[in-house]
Amino acid sequence: MTSKANKIKLIPDWVRNYQRPDFRFDLAAGLTVGVMLIPQGMAYAMIAGLPPVYGLYASTLPAMVYAWFGTSRHLSVGPGALTALLTAAGIGLIAQTGTTEYLAMVTLLALTVGLIQFTLGFAKLGFLVNFLSNPVFLGFTSAAAILIGLSQLKHILGISLSKTQHLHEIVMELIPQLTNIHLLTMVTGIIAVIVLFLFQKYKPTFPGALITVFASILITWLLRLDQQGMSIVGSIPEGLPTPKFSSFTFENFKILFPTAFAIALVSFMESTAVARAIQARHKNYKLVTNRELISLGLANMSSGLLQSIPVTGGMSRSTVNDQAGARTGMSMIISSVLIILTLLFLTPLFYFLPNAILAAVILVAVSSLLKVSEAKKLWLLDRKDFWMMMATFTGTLILGIGPGIGIGVLLSLAWIIFETSYPHHAELGKVQGTHVFRNVRRFKGLETAEGVLIFRFDAPLFFANIDRFREVLGEYKNRRKDVIHTIIIDMESIHSIDSSALDIFTELVEESGKEGVRIVLAEVKGPVRDKFHKSGLTEKLGDKHFFVTVDDAFKAIQGQHNDDTPGIALQTNALGGQ
């Protein structure tokens, strides 16, 4: 990606090229997502341990900021279940829920998350998110969905449960409380869940959640269910908050940094996955990873300015935004304006909203995070990925959110190390009548030559795998029944070599020469050629040991070229070529 593509534009392309017909579609989509965001935002604030209004704050300016600077034209940025849960898990360790200190730390957390994302994007470090593999992410989100769902049972059942993110603690505390279930609350919650599931399945673009919310408010008010033990939201402040920075100290920053870094990575990974899935259906714009990081960082910093929780791209509302016909970021600006109007004029309407309804909204929203079908697919396709997913899933459920992410990162890093240390390798043979070489263990009828071993190693050579390279090459030699006099090494997949690997590679060449075995290299990449040239290996081997293709080397060894036909001499980067 060019540096030009990574630059943040003060006036985005969609604004420059905005057409009047686009507004009709953006208006419809914006209003649809806006009415969806009202109950969702309030519900996610509850997960984070905050009053519902703070979820509405996070649905205003952050969404506008991302819509203006982001590269996705359909991603709906706002409060999310995962970021809310991580917020509660991180802040809950250092501050008491409901206190001024808790709110101040949440504000600082959002600012810190935004700063981390902005810095990573500005430094073009978006690739770091790749260290959290997709199976690991799926395992974490699936476990998080269960923990979020269980945390909302207290609102659905009308019982009292302490705040914890450990499965066994939730279950052990829940069982004795089953005798204290508030029947009216439970019936209300179950009916709401069923209704919301039906809306989600059959009418995903219809404002089913908002209709359910207002219907429950009306019923609660008319029947005064709050006087019969039904827990309600109560008073919600009107207007927008004023920025406060009372907790912005370096000490608090250090305390929050691990949680903020985890949220920054998870938020970006979730947002990117959603944006890519939707962008695949639209060819009129492209996603730019580092600009996405910067834009999401700016959105989170703006959420911190509003004293609200970290934000992320949401799958359900982004999908609805797309399905409702959104064409540009204008749809999210319209959604934000609707939320602002709600905050300014309509918050008194939510006084009688049952907490059970918001819990039902959460349960239905997080149900999509439980990836049972993905687990089945991984079991069939790749058992290694399946067990990585299950390890992260189990670790998160038992040990909690923070350790669960840590397990996921460690597993991802461990697998990267394993894959580079023990890469795929193969003995090759020629497909008859072609210039193509394939794995002799996978293809039948391949052409080979007496005494000639063609070897491929599918990874860059460095200190961690060079011994493996020498080991498997020896195994292939010993496995052959004929006496090997020539080894052709296909170096197409070896795009780099470090000093440690270069030393051992040179030793291998020298040892082979003493044994009467000729080493021939083909498809050597430019950076590797340079290292060979500087180390003197080029001179030691001689030009006749280097060929452009494996086929050239194979033909030369078979005597199909003239004896005086030279190989292809090594070139430096200054001379060009690969």
PLY file of the C-alpha trace (Angstrom):
ply
format ascii 1.0
element vertex 578
property float x
property float y
property float z
element edge 577
property int vertex1
property int vertex2
end_header
0.00 0.00 0.00
1.39 3.39 -0.92
2.07 6.12 1.60
-0.53 8.24 -0.19
-3.18 5.59 0.47
-2.30 5.55 4.18
-2.70 9.31 4.65
-5.78 10.61 6.44
-7.78 12.90 4.18
-9.40 15.97 5.74
-12.15 15.70 3.13
-12.88 12.04 2.33
-13.46 10.79 -1.20
-17.10 9.98 -0.56
-17.75 13.61 0.39
-15.97 14.94 -2.71
-18.01 12.65 -4.95
-21.31 12.77 -3.08
-24.38 12.60 -5.31
-27.89 13.77 -4.45
-29.46 10.33 -5.13
-27.11 8.86 -2.48
-28.79 10.86 0.29
-32.09 9.01 0.00
-30.39 5.67 0.60
-28.12 7.02 3.34
-31.09 8.61 5.11
-33.05 5.37 5.19
-30.03 3.37 6.38
-29.02 6.01 8.91
-32.45 6.14 10.53
-32.64 2.33 10.60
-29.25 1.95 12.29
-29.99 4.89 14.60
-33.10 3.33 16.06
-31.16 0.08 16.40
-28.32 1.84 18.21
-30.54 3.37 20.90
-31.34 0.12 22.75
-28.02 -1.49 21.81
-25.94 1.39 23.10
-27.84 1.50 26.38
-27.48 -2.25 26.78
-23.72 -2.32 26.11
-23.17 0.42 28.69
-24.70 -1.94 31.26
-22.12 -4.61 30.35
-19.37 -2.06 30.97
-20.79 -1.31 34.42
-22.08 2.15 33.48
-25.53 3.76 33.39
-27.29 3.23 30.01
-26.87 6.84 28.90
-23.12 6.38 28.45
-23.79 3.92 25.66
-25.73 6.66 23.88
-22.80 9.05 24.30
-20.53 6.51 22.61
-22.95 6.32 19.68
-22.67 9.99 18.73
-19.36 11.72 18.06
-17.25 8.51 17.69
-19.48 7.30 14.86
-19.24 10.69 13.12
-15.46 10.76 13.46
-15.05 7.29 11.98
-17.57 7.98 9.19
-15.49 11.01 8.18
-11.99 9.54 8.41
-12.50 5.77 7.98
-12.08 3.90 4.71
-15.17 1.68 5.11
-18.41 3.25 3.94
-20.60 0.79 5.83
-18.89 0.09 9.15
-21.01 1.24 12.09
-18.72 2.28 14.94
-20.05 2.51 18.48
-20.21 0.56 21.74
-19.75 -3.19 21.40
-20.21 -6.25 23.57
-16.54 -7.29 23.57
-15.11 -3.86 24.29
-17.72 -3.33 27.01
-16.86 -6.65 28.65
-13.12 -5.93 28.48
-13.78 -2.50 29.98
-15.67 -3.97 32.91
-13.02 -6.67 33.42
-10.14 -4.19 33.39
-11.61 -1.28 35.33
-13.40 -3.56 37.81
-10.03 -4.64 39.21
-9.02 -1.12 40.22
-12.26 0.80 40.87
-15.72 0.14 42.31
-18.62 0.09 39.85
-20.90 3.11 40.17
-18.27 5.40 41.67
-16.88 8.63 40.25
-13.46 6.98 40.10
-14.85 4.17 37.93
-16.28 6.62 35.42
-13.06 8.63 35.37
-11.01 5.49 34.68
-13.37 4.46 31.87
-12.88 7.88 30.29
-9.11 7.55 30.52
-9.34 4.00 29.16
-11.15 5.13 26.00
-8.59 7.89 25.48
-5.72 5.43 25.96
-7.25 2.90 23.56
-7.60 5.66 20.97
-4.03 6.83 21.50
-2.67 3.29 21.07
-4.65 2.69 17.89
-3.73 6.08 16.44
-0.03 5.52 17.20
-0.03 2.01 15.70
-1.75 3.28 12.57
0.53 6.31 12.23
3.57 4.04 12.60
2.05 1.63 10.03
1.98 -1.23 12.53
-1.45 -2.54 11.62
0.11 -5.94 10.89
0.47 -6.50 14.67
-3.17 -7.53 14.80
-2.18 -10.60 12.78
-0.48 -11.99 15.87
-3.94 -12.81 17.18
-4.95 -15.62 14.83
-8.52 -16.03 13.65
-9.16 -19.37 15.49
-7.88 -17.78 18.70
-10.10 -14.75 18.16
-13.10 -17.00 17.51
-12.40 -18.93 20.71
-12.16 -15.73 22.71
-15.33 -14.19 21.27
-17.31 -17.40 21.79
-16.28 -17.59 25.44
-16.94 -13.87 25.87
-20.45 -14.35 24.45
-21.19 -16.99 27.09
-19.78 -14.83 29.91
-21.76 -11.80 28.71
-24.92 -13.87 28.46
-24.48 -15.28 31.96
-23.77 -11.81 33.35
-27.20 -10.69 32.12
-29.11 -13.51 33.81
-29.46 -11.39 36.94
-31.54 -8.89 34.94
-33.50 -11.58 33.10
-34.30 -13.53 36.27
-34.57 -10.59 38.66
-31.92 -11.90 41.05
-28.75 -10.52 42.59
-25.32 -11.71 41.37
-21.88 -10.34 42.09
-19.70 -9.06 39.28
-17.30 -11.71 37.99
-15.89 -12.99 34.68
-15.22 -16.57 35.77
-17.64 -19.26 34.61
-17.41 -21.47 37.71
-17.97 -18.50 40.05
-21.05 -17.40 38.10
-22.52 -20.92 38.12
-21.80 -21.53 41.81
-23.43 -18.23 42.75
-26.35 -18.68 40.36
-27.54 -22.07 41.63
-28.55 -20.93 45.17
-30.25 -17.84 43.69
-32.63 -19.87 41.51
-35.15 -19.96 44.36
-35.27 -16.15 44.36
-36.30 -15.71 40.73
-38.75 -12.88 40.16
-41.40 -14.53 37.99
-42.73 -11.36 36.33
-39.21 -10.24 35.39
-38.32 -13.67 34.04
-41.45 -13.89 31.88
-40.81 -10.39 30.54
-37.20 -11.21 29.71
-37.98 -14.53 28.00
-40.76 -13.01 25.88
-38.43 -10.17 24.87
-35.67 -12.60 23.86
-38.08 -14.62 21.70
-39.50 -11.50 20.03
-36.04 -10.06 19.35
-34.79 -13.35 17.90
-37.77 -13.46 15.55
-37.15 -9.88 14.42
-33.45 -10.62 13.90
-34.15 -13.74 11.85
-37.03 -12.59 9.68
-36.84 -8.76 9.68
-33.21 -7.78 10.35
-33.62 -4.23 8.97
-36.84 -3.62 10.91
-36.41 -1.66 14.20
-37.60 -4.62 16.24
-35.46 -3.79 19.28
-36.73 -0.21 19.49
-40.36 -1.33 19.12
-39.82 -3.93 21.85
-38.26 -1.27 24.07
-41.11 1.21 23.72
-43.76 -1.50 24.02
-42.19 -2.63 27.30
-42.00 0.98 28.53
-45.67 1.52 27.78
-46.76 -1.72 29.46
-44.58 -1.06 32.51
-46.00 2.45 32.86
-49.62 1.45 32.37
-49.48 -1.53 34.72
-46.93 0.06 37.10
-44.82 -3.06 36.95
-42.03 -1.19 38.72
-44.19 -1.29 41.85
-44.44 -5.06 41.51
-40.70 -5.64 41.74
-39.74 -5.01 38.10
-36.32 -3.32 37.94
-36.31 -0.29 35.60
-33.69 2.03 34.16
-35.01 5.12 35.94
-33.90 8.69 35.25
-31.56 9.26 32.32
-29.74 12.61 32.10
-30.63 14.88 29.20
-28.07 16.52 26.92
-24.43 15.78 26.09
-21.62 15.48 28.65
-18.80 17.98 29.07
-15.22 16.73 28.72
-13.32 16.04 31.96
-9.68 15.05 32.45
-9.38 14.82 36.22
-7.95 11.29 36.17
-5.42 11.85 33.42
-2.23 10.99 35.31
0.78 9.01 34.19
0.26 6.54 37.03
-3.31 5.80 35.95
-2.11 5.56 32.35
0.39 2.84 33.32
-2.27 0.94 35.25
-4.72 0.99 32.36
-2.25 0.38 29.53
-2.45 -3.49 29.47
-6.26 -3.41 29.35
-6.20 -0.60 26.80
-3.76 -2.47 24.55
-5.93 -5.60 24.65
-9.04 -3.58 23.79
-7.17 -1.76 21.02
-6.21 -5.04 19.34
-9.57 -6.77 19.85
-11.50 -3.69 18.73
-9.40 -3.30 15.60
-9.56 -7.00 14.76
-13.33 -7.08 15.21
-13.82 -3.90 13.18
-11.53 -5.06 10.39
-13.23 -8.45 10.13
-16.65 -6.78 9.82
-15.44 -4.13 7.37
-13.73 -6.69 5.12
-16.78 -8.96 5.07
-19.00 -6.10 3.91
-16.47 -4.47 1.57
-16.17 -7.75 -0.34
-19.67 -7.01 -1.68
-18.72 -3.49 -2.81
-16.02 -2.73 -5.39
-16.28 1.08 -5.35
-13.91 1.57 -2.40
-10.96 -0.12 -0.70
-10.03 -0.63 2.93
-6.66 0.72 4.06
-5.50 -1.06 7.22
-3.40 1.66 8.81
-5.95 4.37 8.01
-8.56 2.18 9.67
-6.39 2.04 12.79
-5.95 5.83 12.81
-9.66 6.43 12.24
-10.69 4.00 14.94
-8.17 5.62 17.25
-9.67 9.05 16.63
-13.14 7.61 17.27
-12.05 6.15 20.60
-10.37 9.39 21.66
-13.59 11.24 20.88
-15.48 8.69 23.00
-13.11 9.45 25.85
-13.83 13.16 25.43
-17.50 12.34 25.98
-16.71 10.34 29.13
-17.79 7.10 27.50
-16.56 3.61 26.76
-14.21 2.39 24.00
-15.91 1.79 20.66
-15.62 -0.75 17.88
-17.25 -1.75 14.62
-20.37 -3.84 15.19
-21.30 -6.75 12.93
-25.09 -6.63 13.38
-25.57 -2.89 12.90
-22.98 -2.70 10.09
-24.78 -5.50 8.26
-28.11 -3.73 8.77
-26.52 -0.51 7.52
-25.45 -2.30 4.35
-28.76 -4.12 3.87
-30.70 -0.90 4.38
-28.94 0.57 1.36
-26.21 2.80 2.82
-23.89 4.22 0.17
-21.51 6.41 2.15
-20.46 7.43 5.65
-23.34 9.92 5.62
-25.61 7.14 6.91
-23.62 6.93 10.16
-23.60 10.70 10.54
-27.41 10.62 10.27
-27.53 7.83 12.89
-25.41 9.92 15.23
-27.64 12.97 14.76
-30.64 10.82 15.68
-28.90 9.69 18.89
-28.00 13.31 19.73
-31.64 14.36 19.29
-32.66 11.49 21.54
-30.22 12.65 24.21
-31.43 16.24 23.96
-35.17 15.64 23.97
-36.25 12.03 24.48
-34.36 10.53 27.44
-37.33 10.97 29.86
-39.22 8.44 27.74
-36.88 5.67 28.89
-37.61 6.06 32.61
-39.88 2.97 32.75
-37.66 0.78 30.54
-37.19 -2.62 32.30
-33.58 -3.71 32.73
-34.75 -7.17 31.62
-35.45 -5.74 28.16
-31.94 -4.33 27.83
-30.57 -7.68 28.99
-32.65 -9.39 26.30
-31.17 -7.01 23.69
-27.69 -8.01 24.86
-28.44 -11.75 24.78
-29.72 -11.59 21.22
-26.86 -9.35 20.07
-24.08 -11.54 21.52
-25.62 -14.78 20.26
-23.91 -14.10 16.92
-20.53 -14.17 18.70
-20.97 -17.83 19.66
-19.22 -19.56 16.72
-20.39 -23.18 16.96
-20.48 -23.60 13.16
-16.92 -22.23 12.89
-15.72 -24.77 15.47
-17.27 -27.59 13.42
-15.62 -26.28 10.27
-12.20 -26.05 11.94
-12.58 -29.61 13.21
-13.04 -30.80 9.63
-10.45 -28.53 7.99
-7.63 -28.11 10.51
-7.49 -29.87 13.88
-4.61 -27.65 14.98
-6.74 -24.51 14.55
-9.64 -26.24 16.27
-7.59 -27.02 19.38
-6.17 -23.49 19.45
-9.73 -22.19 19.39
-10.81 -24.55 22.15
-7.79 -23.75 24.33
-8.55 -20.03 24.13
-12.26 -20.70 24.65
-11.66 -22.83 27.75
-8.97 -20.53 29.15
-11.24 -17.49 28.85
-14.18 -19.23 30.52
-12.14 -20.59 33.44
-9.48 -17.94 33.99
-11.31 -14.82 32.82
-11.16 -12.26 30.04
-7.65 -10.90 30.56
-5.90 -14.26 30.90
-8.01 -15.55 27.99
-6.59 -12.89 25.68
-3.11 -13.61 27.01
-3.52 -17.31 26.25
-4.73 -16.46 22.75
-1.76 -14.20 22.01
0.74 -16.74 23.39
-0.83 -19.55 21.35
-0.73 -17.42 18.20
2.92 -16.52 18.76
3.79 -20.12 19.60
2.22 -21.32 16.39
4.05 -18.69 14.33
7.33 -19.86 15.86
6.43 -23.51 15.25
5.38 -22.91 11.65
8.57 -21.03 10.80
10.74 -23.52 12.68
9.05 -26.59 11.17
7.82 -25.48 7.74
6.54 -27.64 4.92
9.19 -29.28 2.75
9.18 -31.72 -0.13
11.14 -33.77 -2.61
10.17 -32.69 -6.11
9.76 -34.42 -9.46
8.96 -33.08 -12.91
5.45 -33.33 -14.38
6.15 -35.04 -17.69
5.83 -32.84 -20.77
5.93 -29.62 -18.70
8.38 -27.36 -16.89
6.51 -27.84 -13.61
7.85 -29.63 -10.51
5.64 -31.10 -7.79
5.83 -33.08 -4.54
6.62 -36.74 -5.33
4.52 -37.89 -2.36
1.40 -36.13 -3.69
1.66 -36.73 -7.42
2.16 -39.97 -9.36
4.21 -40.47 -12.51
6.66 -37.62 -11.89
9.99 -37.65 -13.68
13.09 -38.00 -11.52
16.74 -38.65 -12.31
19.15 -41.24 -10.92
21.36 -39.69 -8.26
19.54 -36.31 -8.36
17.53 -35.00 -5.39
15.32 -31.94 -5.89
14.50 -30.37 -2.52
12.18 -27.51 -1.55
11.93 -25.78 1.85
8.92 -23.48 2.21
10.14 -20.79 4.60
12.85 -18.15 4.98
16.03 -19.52 6.54
16.98 -18.19 9.96
18.54 -19.34 13.21
15.41 -21.18 14.39
14.94 -23.47 11.38
18.33 -23.90 9.68
19.06 -27.05 11.69
15.67 -28.38 10.61
16.62 -27.56 7.00
19.83 -29.59 7.26
18.06 -32.40 9.13
15.23 -32.96 6.61
17.61 -32.65 3.66
19.67 -35.47 5.17
16.51 -37.53 5.68
15.55 -37.18 2.02
19.07 -38.27 0.98
18.99 -41.31 3.25
15.51 -42.24 2.09
16.65 -42.63 -1.53
17.89 -46.05 -2.58
20.28 -44.62 -5.17
23.50 -42.76 -4.45
22.92 -39.00 -4.55
25.53 -37.05 -6.49
23.55 -33.80 -7.03
21.09 -31.87 -4.88
18.97 -29.19 -6.54
17.56 -26.81 -3.93
14.44 -24.97 -5.05
14.76 -21.65 -3.20
11.62 -20.00 -4.52
10.06 -19.90 -1.04
13.26 -18.79 0.70
13.02 -15.01 0.44
15.52 -14.22 3.20
18.42 -15.76 5.14
20.03 -14.47 8.34
23.69 -14.67 9.32
23.29 -17.78 11.49
21.53 -19.67 8.71
24.07 -18.44 6.17
26.96 -19.86 8.21
25.34 -23.28 8.52
24.23 -23.23 4.87
27.86 -22.60 3.89
28.99 -25.47 6.13
26.43 -27.72 4.44
27.77 -26.81 1.01
31.35 -27.52 2.14
30.43 -30.85 3.76
28.50 -31.94 0.67
31.49 -31.11 -1.52
33.76 -33.29 0.61
31.23 -36.12 0.25
31.21 -35.71 -3.53
27.69 -34.27 -3.60
27.13 -31.21 -5.80
24.77 -28.47 -4.48
22.84 -26.62 -7.19
20.57 -23.66 -6.43
17.55 -22.46 -8.41
15.05 -19.61 -8.05
17.33 -17.69 -5.67
15.71 -14.39 -4.61
17.52 -11.07 -4.80
18.02 -10.49 -1.04
19.37 -14.03 -0.66
21.67 -13.59 -3.68
23.10 -10.48 -2.07
23.88 -12.35 1.15
25.55 -15.16 -0.82
27.62 -12.66 -2.75
28.79 -10.74 0.35
29.63 -13.92 2.28
31.74 -15.38 -0.53
29.43 -18.35 -1.09
28.86 -17.28 -4.69
32.52 -17.53 -5.48
32.86 -20.79 -3.56
30.08 -22.50 -5.49
30.72 -20.95 -8.89
28.30 -19.61 -11.48
27.48 -23.06 -12.86
25.71 -23.91 -9.59
23.05 -21.20 -9.96
20.04 -21.40 -12.25
17.00 -19.26 -12.91
14.56 -22.18 -12.72
14.53 -25.72 -11.35
13.85 -26.94 -14.86
17.04 -25.27 -16.14
19.05 -26.94 -13.39
17.40 -30.33 -14.00
18.07 -30.23 -17.74
21.67 -29.15 -17.25
22.35 -31.99 -14.84
20.74 -34.50 -17.17
23.10 -33.39 -19.91
20.32 -31.89 -22.06
22.33 -28.63 -22.20
25.84 -28.34 -23.62
28.59 -29.00 -21.10
29.82 -25.45 -21.37
26.38 -23.95 -20.75
26.77 -21.62 -17.74
24.32 -21.25 -14.97
22.92 -17.83 -14.08
25.37 -15.77 -12.10
24.25 -14.09 -8.89
23.20 -10.46 -9.04
23.14 -7.72 -6.42
20.14 -5.50 -5.87
22.02 -2.79 -7.74
21.86 -4.92 -10.85
18.16 -5.55 -10.45
16.16 -8.72 -10.73
14.73 -10.98 -8.13
0 1
1 2
2 3
3 4
4 5
5 6
6 7
7 8
8 9
9 10
10 11
11 12
12 13
13 14
14 15
15 16
16 17
17 18
18 19
19 20
20 21
21 22
22 23
23 24
24 25
25 26
26 27
27 28
28 29
29 30
30 31
31 32
32 33
33 34
34 35
35 36
36 37
37 38
38 39
39 40
40 41
41 42
42 43
43 44
44 45
45 46
46 47
47 48
48 49
49 50
50 51
51 52
52 53
53 54
54 55
55 56
56 57
57 58
58 59
59 60
60 61
61 62
62 63
63 64
64 65
65 66
66 67
67 68
68 69
69 70
70 71
71 72
72 73
73 74
74 75
75 76
76 77
77 78
78 79
79 80
80 81
81 82
82 83
83 84
84 85
85 86
86 87
87 88
88 89
89 90
90 91
91 92
92 93
93 94
94 95
95 96
96 97
97 98
98 99
99 100
100 101
101 102
102 103
103 104
104 105
105 106
106 107
107 108
108 109
109 110
110 111
111 112
112 113
113 114
114 115
115 116
116 117
117 118
118 119
119 120
120 121
121 122
122 123
123 124
124 125
125 126
126 127
127 128
128 129
129 130
130 131
131 132
132 133
133 134
134 135
135 136
136 137
137 138
138 139
139 140
140 141
141 142
142 143
143 144
144 145
145 146
146 147
147 148
148 149
149 150
150 151
151 152
152 153
153 154
154 155
155 156
156 157
157 158
158 159
159 160
160 161
161 162
162 163
163 164
164 165
165 166
166 167
167 168
168 169
169 170
170 171
171 172
172 173
173 174
174 175
175 176
176 177
177 178
178 179
179 180
180 181
181 182
182 183
183 184
184 185
185 186
186 187
187 188
188 189
189 190
190 191
191 192
192 193
193 194
194 195
195 196
196 197
197 198
198 199
199 200
200 201
201 202
202 203
203 204
204 205
205 206
206 207
207 208
208 209
209 210
210 211
211 212
212 213
213 214
214 215
215 216
216 217
217 218
218 219
219 220
220 221
221 222
222 223
223 224
224 225
225 226
226 227
227 228
228 229
229 230
230 231
231 232
232 233
233 234
234 235
235 236
236 237
237 238
238 239
239 240
240 241
241 242
242 243
243 244
244 245
245 246
246 247
247 248
248 249
249 250
250 251
251 252
252 253
253 254
254 255
255 256
256 257
257 258
258 259
259 260
260 261
261 262
262 263
263 264
264 265
265 266
266 267
267 268
268 269
269 270
270 271
271 272
272 273
273 274
274 275
275 276
276 277
277 278
278 279
279 280
280 281
281 282
282 283
283 284
284 285
285 286
286 287
287 288
288 289
289 290
290 291
291 292
292 293
293 294
294 295
295 296
296 297
297 298
298 299
299 300
300 301
301 302
302 303
303 304
304 305
305 306
306 307
307 308
308 309
309 310
310 311
311 312
312 313
313 314
314 315
315 316
316 317
317 318
318 319
319 320
320 321
321 322
322 323
323 324
324 325
325 326
326 327
327 328
328 329
329 330
330 331
331 332
332 333
333 334
334 335
335 336
336 337
337 338
338 339
339 340
340 341
341 342
342 343
343 344
344 345
345 346
346 347
347 348
348 349
349 350
350 351
351 352
352 353
353 354
354 355
355 356
356 357
357 358
358 359
359 360
360 361
361 362
362 363
363 364
364 365
365 366
366 367
367 368
368 369
369 370
370 371
371 372
372 373
373 374
374 375
375 376
376 377
377 378
378 379
379 380
380 381
381 382
382 383
383 384
384 385
385 386
386 387
387 388
388 389
389 390
390 391
391 392
392 393
393 394
394 395
395 396
396 397
397 398
398 399
399 400
400 401
401 402
402 403
403 404
404 405
405 406
406 407
407 408
408 409
409 410
410 411
411 412
412 413
413 414
414 415
415 416
416 417
417 418
418 419
419 420
420 421
421 422
422 423
423 424
424 425
425 426
426 427
427 428
428 429
429 430
430 431
431 432
432 433
433 434
434 435
435 436
436 437
437 438
438 439
439 440
440 441
441 442
442 443
443 444
444 445
445 446
446 447
447 448
448 449
449 450
450 451
451 452
452 453
453 454
454 455
455 456
456 457
457 458
458 459
459 460
460 461
461 462
462 463
463 464
464 465
465 466
466 467
467 468
468 469
469 470
470 471
471 472
472 473
473 474
474 475
475 476
476 477
477 478
478 479
479 480
480 481
481 482
482 483
483 484
484 485
485 486
486 487
487 488
488 489
489 490
490 491
491 492
492 493
493 494
494 495
495 496
496 497
497 498
498 499
499 500
500 501
501 502
502 503
503 504
504 505
505 506
506 507
507 508
508 509
509 510
510 511
511 512
512 513
513 514
514 515
515 516
516 517
517 518
518 519
519 520
520 521
521 522
522 523
523 524
524 525
525 526
526 527
527 528
528 529
529 530
530 531
531 532
532 533
533 534
534 535
535 536
536 537
537 538
538 539
539 540
540 541
541 542
542 543
543 544
544 545
545 546
546 547
547 548
548 549
549 550
550 551
551 552
552 553
553 554
554 555
555 556
556 557
557 558
558 559
559 560
560 561
561 562
562 563
563 564
564 565
565 566
566 567
567 568
568 569
569 570
570 571
571 572
572 573
573 574
574 575
575 576
576 577
